[in-house]
Amino acid sequence: MTEPRRERRTVTARELADRFGVSQRTVLRMVAEERAVYESRSRQRRDQIVELHRQGLKGYEIARELSVSTGLVSVRLKEARSAGVDLTRYAASGEGDVEADAGRRKVCG
């Protein structure tokens, strides 16, 4: 017997539970995304966040590009740093070294 194909929900579990007269837990159990699928999608999003950061986008620009919150972008970049991922930004052609430019910022204090 094949496992039913599960689509990502576009409404909340509470809304579905109210619509069908069942508990939220029933909805979650019946339509939950497979763990492997979720983890794969999460890894892809994390990789996209790191790549866009390396390209020089700011956190809010990455969030807008991927339709996620700025907090999620911040957390994923922090996790990447903790895991030892190289977050060095690429130097855009003709713009010089982005890392060197970052070192020249004026420090107030």
Secondary structure by P-SEA (a helix, b strand, c coil): ccccccccccccaaaaaaaacccaaaaaaaccccaaaaaaaaaaaaaaaaaaaaacccaaaaaaaacccaaaaaaaaaaaaaaccccccccccccccaaaaaaaccccc
